[in-house]
Amino acid sequence: MTNEFQVHQPSPILIVVSGPSGVGKDTVVQRMKERGLPFHFVVTATTREKRPNETNGKDYWFVSKDEFARMIEENELIEYAVVYGDYKGIPKSEVRDALASGKDVVMRIDVQGAETVRKLVPEALLIFITCDSEEELERRLRERKTESSDSLSLRIATARKELQRIGAFDYVIVNRDFHLDDTVNKVRSIIEAEHLRVQHRKVNL
């Protein structure tokens, strides 16, 4: 009798890094890029105005509302949503091409968008980034000084609601001040562990 040993060949995973504004999810993904981790990082399309420190095609694809409407009509987005009055969405082709090449795909999106991805792609890996407390979250948002007082109040209220959506995610990581690399290490460990599962996540788009 011959024993056949089948080598475990995991499929690429679609990874969603999400959480409320102010928890540092953008910074976490940026550090992952800086460390050269072997992932494809999806760039989100948005109708929001570009901030002075942002680069088109790197931080976001900054598009007009007319162009975004065309993308919706032609079904070019995995998900899209209105966030603080502006549209944001994930280009479908970018994700498909990366997965086809065998790379894990990392998407940095808001909580509402993450839940939409879960419905569309049930096997996606959802990681919730948070901070120690609501008070800490509010402090971080105030210290950013990127919004007017009205916009800041809306962002704080929204962030508090988003903290209550943690149950929709697979993992939660507390991103503490001055421990960014520890947070990144945890994200990487989660992804590595997922690749060792017997019942692997098979993403179909």
N, C-alpha and C positions, 0 to 999 in steps of 0.2 A: 504494500500500500504506500503510495507516494503522498508525502505531506507537502502541500503547496503553501508557500509563504507569500502573501501579497503585501507589497510595500505600500504603506499608507501615504497617499498623495493628496494632501489637503487642497481644496479649491481656494481661490482668493476670497477674501472677506470684504464686505462693505461695512465700514466702521463709521459711526456717527458720534462725533464729539459735540456735546451740547450742554446747555445750562443757562441760567439767567444772565442778563447783562451784568457785568461787573465781577464775575467769578474768575475771569482770566482765561476763558477757553481760547480766545484768539492768541494769547501769549503762549499757552501750552502748545498749540499747533505750530506756532512760529518757532518755538524751541525744538520741536520734533524735526522741523525742516533744517534748522541750523545744525543739528546733530547728524544730519544725513541719514535718518532712518529710512528703511527701504519701502516707502509707501508712495502711492500717487496721491497728491493733495489736490482735491477738487477746488476750483475757484468759483465762487458764487457770483451770479449775475445780479445786479441791483440797479434800481433807478435813483438811489440816494446820491446826493452830491458827494464828490470826492473830497476827503479831508486833506489838508496840506501834507501830511506825512504818508499818504497812501499812494500806491502805484497801480495803474490800470493793468489788469491781467495778472497781477501778483496778489494783491489784497482782495480785490473784487474785479469783475467785469462791469464797468460803469456804462450803462446803456440808457437810451431815452425811453420814455414810456411807450412811444410808438413801436420801438424795436422790441420791447418786452412783450407788448401785445401780440406782435407777430410771432414771437417764440411760443406764446401760449396757444395761439390759433393753430400753429403747425406741430403742436405736441412735442416740443423740443426740450421740455423740462420734466425732471422727475417729480419735483414738487415746487410750489411757489406759494407765497403768502404776502399779505400786507403787514409790514412791521413798522410801527410808528409813522404811518402815512406813506411809506415807500414800499415798492415791490422787491422781493428777493426770490431767487429761484436757482435750482441746480440743473445745469445742462446735462441732458441724458447721454449724449454722444461721448462726452468726456469720460463718464463713469464706465460706459460699456467698453470703450477702447482700452481703458486701463485694466479692467477685469479680464478682458480677452488676452491681454499680454501676460497675465498671471500675477499681476501686482495687487496687493491689498489696496483698497481705496479708502482714504480718510476724508470725511466731509465735516466741516465745522458749520453747524446751523443752529437756529434758535429752537426752543422747546416745541413750539407749534409745528415747525417743519420736521422735527425728529419724529413726532407722532404720525405725521403724514407719511413719512418714509416707512415707518413700521407697518402701516396698512398696505402700502404698495409692495414692500419687500420684507415679509415677515422674518426672514432669516438674517436681516441686517443686525449688526452688533451695536447696541446703543449704550454709550457711556455718558453719565451725568456728572458734570463738574460743578462743584459747589464750594462754599466757604464755611467757616465755623458757625456763623449765626446770621440772622436777618440784620442785626445791628452792624455786623462786619460788612455785609453786602451793601447796606445803605452808605456806610462810610466810604467804601471804594467808589461807588457811583458818584458821590458828591465830590470826591477828590479828583475825578477825571476832568471835571469842568468843561465838558464838551457840549452841554445842552443848556437851554434857557431854564429858568426856574419851573415853568409849566411843563416843559418836556421832561425835566428831571423828575418831577412828581409823578408823571405818567410812567416813566421808566421804573421807578422804585415800586410803584403799585403793581406793575406788570411782573416785575422780578419776584415779588412776594407770592403772587399767584403761581408763577412757574415753579417755585420751590415745592409746591404741593403736588406737582406732576411727576415726582421722582419714581412713583410706582410703575410708570410706563417704560422704565429703563432696565437694562440688565445689570449694570454695575454703577456704583457711585464712588467718586474720589473727591476728598476734601483738598482743595488747592490752597494750602496755607502760605502766607507771606514768607518770602525768602526760602521757599522749599520747592521752587519750580521744577528742578531736575528730579526731585523725588516724585512729583506728580507725573512727569513724563515717563519715568521708570515704571510706575504703576500701570500707565496706559499700555506701555510696551509689553509688560508682563501679562496683562489681560489678553492681549492679542496673541501672544505666543502660546498661552494656555488654551485659547480657543482652537488653535491649529492642532492641538494634541487631543481634541475630543474624538471619541470613537464615532459618534454621530455628528458629522461635520456640518457646518452651515453652508448650504449650497444656494448661492444667490442667483436668482433668475430675474432679468430685467426685460 
